[in-house]
């Protein structure tokens, strides 16, 4: 995730590639959603609550 974030940041400040920034942003959203699903599943399987 960090690698993609850095790539998006670099493109956004050094170049005018809006479609590429959108593509990377969407990919980051997918990764974050997958991470959230994984952590929620893990918490449920362990009976944990961190809220």
VENNORHU-V179738 format. One record per backbone hydrogen bond with DSSP energy under -0.5 kcal/mol. NH is the residue of the N-H (numbers start at 0). CO is the residue of the C=O. Records with the same first field share a line. If there is no record, write none. Layout:
BEGIN
NH = CO / CO
END
This chain:
BEGIN
4 = 0
5 = 1
6 = 2
7 = 3
8 = 4
9 = 5
10 = 6
11 = 7
12 = 8
13 = 9
14 = 10
16 = 14
19 = 16
20 = 16
21 = 17
22 = 18
23 = 19
24 = 20
25 = 21
26 = 22
27 = 23
28 = 24
29 = 25
30 = 26
31 = 27
32 = 28
33 = 29
34 = 30
35 = 31
36 = 32
37 = 33
38 = 34
39 = 35
40 = 36
41 = 37
42 = 38
43 = 39
44 = 40
45 = 41
46 = 42 / 43
47 = 42
END
